[in-house]
Amino acid sequence: MFDEVERLAYFPRKQRIEAYRAIGWWRRQAEQGSGIYPVFAFTPGAIDEMWRKYQDDRYLDETLASSLFEEHEDLARHGLDLLANCRIPLKEPDDEQLQRIYYAIRELYGRAYDWAPPDTPSAQEARAFVSVRSQIRRWITEFDLNRVYGRAGEIVDEGLIMDTTELSEDQIASDDDDSAAE
């Protein structure tokens, strides 16, 4: 599984095209019956936004013009086609599916440590706006606390708010001056 494919947006154009070629190679291996089933995961709209911004499909020919191998161009087009046209959107699991995931994770954890984890209260909680990945991390943390300390106690999720506002040079300078005065 190739997770966070949207990170390609941070690559320069030639490296993005090379990544499309690699994706095309994996796709071709799957189509040839190699027993490989590659999965490329990305957030909804990320690839479309990247293509609107960079228009890689329009620049593919000129970027690959210096390529020594015609196969590279075919694979890059194959990769672009996969990302553009072969998408299956994932849906959030329902409560029953989430319970099955919980018990599968609990069983794997128990086998890994040769220990029987108790049911955790958070497995039964409503999970409004919490990703499955976050839930799994929470369960494993509770299993760790139970295994190491004998009980998990209460886990408080305060929620972090990320502030992405940039500070001006004046604000940075005044912060530096304040800390020096203390």
Secondary structure as UniProt FT lines:
FT   HELIX           5..10
FT   HELIX           13..31
FT   TURN            32..33
FT   TURN            44..45
FT   HELIX           46..54
FT   HELIX           56..64
FT   TURN            65..66
FT   HELIX           70..85
FT   HELIX           95..113
FT   HELIX           121..123
FT   TURN            128..129
FT   HELIX           132..149
FT   HELIX           169..181
//
